[in-house]
């Protein structure tokens, strides 16, 4: 797995993951919406932690800057 997320992308994912968890606690885990929000939070936090997004790989996207060789 190579990193395909930039620092800004990882920070945005971290914020969205935390917000999804807060919303999941507010809605409650006994509802479908709460479970969906919790899963979204886990996925966002995991991808932010490792710096790799499988969907980016599938679609050929990379927000990580590639070093230029001189």
TIVO-2410 file (N, C-alpha, C; in nm, 3 decimals):
# residues 70
REC num residu      c1      c2      c3 atome chaine
REC   1      X   0.084  -0.118   0.000     N      A
REC   1      X   0.000   0.000   0.000    CA      A
REC   1      X   0.088   0.124   0.000     C      A
REC   2      X   0.074   0.205  -0.101     N      A
REC   2      X   0.145   0.331  -0.105    CA      A
REC   2      X   0.049   0.442  -0.065     C      A
REC   3      X   0.102   0.543  -0.004     N      A
REC   3      X   0.020   0.655   0.040    CA      A
REC   3      X  -0.039   0.726  -0.081     C      A
REC   4      X  -0.169   0.750  -0.078     N      A
REC   4      X  -0.233   0.823  -0.188    CA      A
REC   4      X  -0.320   0.938  -0.136     C      A
REC   5      X  -0.295   0.982  -0.013     N      A
REC   5      X  -0.367   1.093   0.047    CA      A
REC   5      X  -0.268   1.200   0.092     C      A
REC   6      X  -0.302   1.325   0.064     N      A
REC   6      X  -0.218   1.435   0.111    CA      A
REC   6      X  -0.249   1.464   0.257     C      A
REC   7      X  -0.170   1.550   0.318     N      A
REC   7      X  -0.191   1.586   0.458    CA      A
REC   7      X  -0.326   1.655   0.477     C      A
REC   8      X  -0.362   1.741   0.383     N      A
REC   8      X  -0.492   1.810   0.391    CA      A
REC   8      X  -0.605   1.709   0.381     C      A
REC   9      X  -0.594   1.615   0.291     N      A
REC   9      X  -0.695   1.511   0.275    CA      A
REC   9      X  -0.710   1.430   0.404     C      A
REC  10      X  -0.600   1.397   0.466     N      A
REC  10      X  -0.604   1.319   0.590    CA      A
REC  10      X  -0.668   1.397   0.704     C      A
REC  11      X  -0.641   1.527   0.711     N      A
REC  11      X  -0.702   1.611   0.816    CA      A
REC  11      X  -0.852   1.622   0.794     C      A
REC  12      X  -0.894   1.640   0.669     N      A
REC  12      X  -1.037   1.647   0.639    CA      A
REC  12      X  -1.106   1.517   0.676     C      A
REC  13      X  -1.043   1.404   0.645     N      A
REC  13      X  -1.099   1.274   0.681    CA      A
REC  13      X  -1.108   1.258   0.833     C      A
REC  14      X  -1.009   1.306   0.904     N      A
REC  14      X  -1.010   1.299   1.049    CA      A
REC  14      X  -1.126   1.378   1.107     C      A
REC  15      X  -1.147   1.499   1.057     N      A
REC  15      X  -1.256   1.583   1.105    CA      A
REC  15      X  -1.392   1.520   1.072     C      A
REC  16      X  -1.407   1.468   0.950     N      A
REC  16      X  -1.532   1.403   0.913    CA      A
REC  16      X  -1.556   1.278   0.997     C      A
REC  17      X  -1.451   1.202   1.023     N      A
REC  17      X  -1.465   1.082   1.106    CA      A
REC  17      X  -1.509   1.114   1.248     C      A
REC  18      X  -1.450   1.216   1.306     N      A
REC  18      X  -1.489   1.256   1.442    CA      A
REC  18      X  -1.633   1.307   1.442     C      A
REC  19      X  -1.668   1.389   1.343     N      A
REC  19      X  -1.805   1.441   1.334    CA      A
REC  19      X  -1.906   1.328   1.317     C      A
REC  20      X  -1.872   1.227   1.237     N      A
REC  20      X  -1.962   1.113   1.217    CA      A
REC  20      X  -1.982   1.036   1.347     C      A
REC  21      X  -1.875   1.020   1.426     N      A
REC  21      X  -1.889   0.951   1.554    CA      A
REC  21      X  -1.975   1.031   1.652     C      A
REC  22      X  -1.955   1.160   1.656     N      A
REC  22      X  -2.036   1.245   1.744    CA      A
REC  22      X  -2.183   1.236   1.704     C      A
REC  23      X  -2.209   1.240   1.574     N      A
REC  23      X  -2.346   1.229   1.525    CA      A
REC  23      X  -2.403   1.090   1.556     C      A
REC  24      X  -2.322   0.987   1.546     N      A
REC  24      X  -2.368   0.851   1.576    CA      A
REC  24      X  -2.408   0.839   1.723     C      A
REC  25      X  -2.330   0.900   1.812     N      A
REC  25      X  -2.366   0.898   1.954    CA      A
REC  25      X  -2.493   0.978   1.979     C      A
REC  26      X  -2.510   1.090   1.907     N      A
REC  26      X  -2.629   1.173   1.925    CA      A
REC  26      X  -2.754   1.101   1.875     C      A
REC  27      X  -2.743   1.032   1.763     N      A
REC  27      X  -2.858   0.960   1.706    CA      A
REC  27      X  -2.885   0.832   1.784     C      A
REC  28      X  -2.781   0.766   1.825     N      A
REC  28      X  -2.794   0.641   1.898    CA      A
REC  28      X  -2.760   0.524   1.808     C      A
REC  29      X  -2.693   0.426   1.864     N      A
REC  29      X  -2.648   0.311   1.787    CA      A
REC  29      X  -2.759   0.208   1.763     C      A
REC  30      X  -2.876   0.230   1.823     N      A
REC  30      X  -2.985   0.135   1.803    CA      A
REC  30      X  -3.060   0.161   1.673     C      A
REC  31      X  -3.032   0.273   1.607     N      A
REC  31      X  -3.098   0.303   1.480    CA      A
REC  31      X  -3.004   0.275   1.363     C      A
REC  32      X  -3.062   0.259   1.246     N      A
REC  32      X  -2.982   0.234   1.126    CA      A
REC  32      X  -2.891   0.353   1.097     C      A
REC  33      X  -2.945   0.473   1.113     N      A
REC  33      X  -2.866   0.594   1.089    CA      A
REC  33      X  -2.744   0.602   1.179     C      A
REC  34      X  -2.760   0.565   1.304     N      A
REC  34      X  -2.647   0.566   1.398    CA      A
REC  34      X  -2.539   0.467   1.360     C      A
REC  35      X  -2.581   0.350   1.315     N      A
REC  35      X  -2.485   0.247   1.274    CA      A
REC  35      X  -2.411   0.291   1.148     C      A
REC  36      X  -2.484   0.348   1.052     N      A
REC  36      X  -2.421   0.397   0.929    CA      A
REC  36      X  -2.320   0.506   0.961     C      A
REC  37      X  -2.357   0.599   1.046     N      A
REC  37      X  -2.265   0.706   1.085    CA      A
REC  37      X  -2.141   0.650   1.155     C      A
REC  38      X  -2.159   0.551   1.239     N      A
REC  38      X  -2.045   0.490   1.307    CA      A
REC  38      X  -1.951   0.421   1.207     C      A
REC  39      X  -2.007   0.351   1.110     N      A
REC  39      X  -1.924   0.284   1.008    CA      A
REC  39      X  -1.849   0.388   0.925     C      A
REC  40      X  -1.918   0.495   0.886     N      A
REC  40      X  -1.851   0.603   0.811    CA      A
REC  40      X  -1.738   0.661   0.894     C      A
REC  41      X  -1.762   0.681   1.023     N      A
REC  41      X  -1.659   0.734   1.112    CA      A
REC  41      X  -1.538   0.642   1.120     C      A
REC  42      X  -1.560   0.513   1.132     N      A
REC  42      X  -1.449   0.416   1.140    CA      A
REC  42      X  -1.368   0.417   1.011     C      A
REC  43      X  -1.437   0.415   0.897     N      A
REC  43      X  -1.367   0.413   0.768    CA      A
REC  43      X  -1.285   0.540   0.749     C      A
REC  44      X  -1.345   0.655   0.780     N      A
REC  44      X  -1.273   0.782   0.764    CA      A
REC  44      X  -1.152   0.790   0.857     C      A
REC  45      X  -1.167   0.749   0.981     N      A
REC  45      X  -1.056   0.753   1.075    CA      A
REC  45      X  -0.946   0.655   1.035     C      A
REC  46      X  -0.985   0.538   0.988     N      A
REC  46      X  -0.885   0.438   0.947    CA      A
REC  46      X  -0.806   0.485   0.825     C      A
REC  47      X  -0.875   0.540   0.725     N      A
REC  47      X  -0.803   0.587   0.607    CA      A
REC  47      X  -0.717   0.709   0.638     C      A
REC  48      X  -0.762   0.791   0.731     N      A
REC  48      X  -0.680   0.906   0.773    CA      A
REC  48      X  -0.555   0.859   0.846     C      A
REC  49      X  -0.568   0.753   0.924     N      A
REC  49      X  -0.455   0.704   1.002    CA      A
REC  49      X  -0.347   0.640   0.914     C      A
REC  50      X  -0.388   0.565   0.814     N      A
REC  50      X  -0.290   0.494   0.731    CA      A
REC  50      X  -0.249   0.571   0.607     C      A
REC  51      X  -0.328   0.671   0.567     N      A
REC  51      X  -0.293   0.752   0.449    CA      A
REC  51      X  -0.320   0.684   0.317     C      A
REC  52      X  -0.403   0.582   0.318     N      A
REC  52      X  -0.434   0.507   0.197    CA      A
REC  52      X  -0.585   0.491   0.184     C      A
REC  53      X  -0.638   0.524   0.066     N      A
REC  53      X  -0.780   0.507   0.039    CA      A
REC  53      X  -0.797   0.407  -0.075     C      A
REC  54      X  -0.861   0.293  -0.050     N      A
REC  54      X  -0.880   0.193  -0.155    CA      A
REC  54      X  -0.960   0.245  -0.275     C      A
REC  55      X  -1.057   0.332  -0.251     N      A
REC  55      X  -1.135   0.386  -0.362    CA      A
REC  55      X  -1.050   0.477  -0.451     C      A
REC  56      X  -0.956   0.549  -0.392     N      A
REC  56      X  -0.864   0.630  -0.472    CA      A
REC  56      X  -0.785   0.539  -0.565     C      A
REC  57      X  -0.742   0.424  -0.516     N      A
REC  57      X  -0.665   0.330  -0.598    CA      A
REC  57      X  -0.749   0.279  -0.714     C      A
REC  58      X  -0.877   0.245  -0.687     N      A
REC  58      X  -0.966   0.194  -0.791    CA      A
REC  58      X  -0.987   0.297  -0.902     C      A
REC  59      X  -1.005   0.423  -0.863     N      A
REC  59      X  -1.032   0.529  -0.961    CA      A
REC  59      X  -0.906   0.598  -1.011     C      A
REC  60      X  -0.790   0.558  -0.964     N      A
REC  60      X  -0.664   0.616  -1.010    CA      A
REC  60      X  -0.639   0.757  -0.961     C      A
REC  61      X  -0.691   0.789  -0.843     N      A
REC  61      X  -0.676   0.922  -0.785    CA      A
REC  61      X  -0.566   0.920  -0.681     C      A
REC  62      X  -0.491   1.029  -0.673     N      A
REC  62      X  -0.393   1.045  -0.567    CA      A
REC  62      X  -0.382   1.193  -0.535     C      A
REC  63      X  -0.403   1.228  -0.409     N      A
REC  63      X  -0.387   1.367  -0.367    CA      A
REC  63      X  -0.250   1.389  -0.304     C      A
REC  64      X  -0.172   1.283  -0.294     N      A
REC  64      X  -0.039   1.291  -0.237    CA      A
REC  64      X   0.056   1.346  -0.343     C      A
REC  65      X   0.137   1.442  -0.304     N      A
REC  65      X   0.230   1.501  -0.397    CA      A
REC  65      X   0.345   1.406  -0.425     C      A
REC  66      X   0.376   1.389  -0.551     N      A
REC  66      X   0.485   1.302  -0.592    CA      A
REC  66      X   0.613   1.384  -0.598     C      A
REC  67      X   0.720   1.338  -0.533     N      A
REC  67      X   0.845   1.416  -0.539    CA      A
REC  67      X   0.900   1.419  -0.681     C      A
REC  68      X   0.950   1.537  -0.720     N      A
REC  68      X   1.007   1.555  -0.852    CA      A
REC  68      X   1.153   1.516  -0.851     C      A
REC  69      X   1.197   1.432  -0.945     N      A
REC  69      X   1.338   1.394  -0.957    CA      A
REC  69      X   1.410   1.491  -1.048     C      A
REC  70      X   1.529   1.535  -1.006     N      A
REC  70      X   1.605   1.630  -1.085    CA      A
REC  70      X   1.727   1.567  -1.144     C      A
***
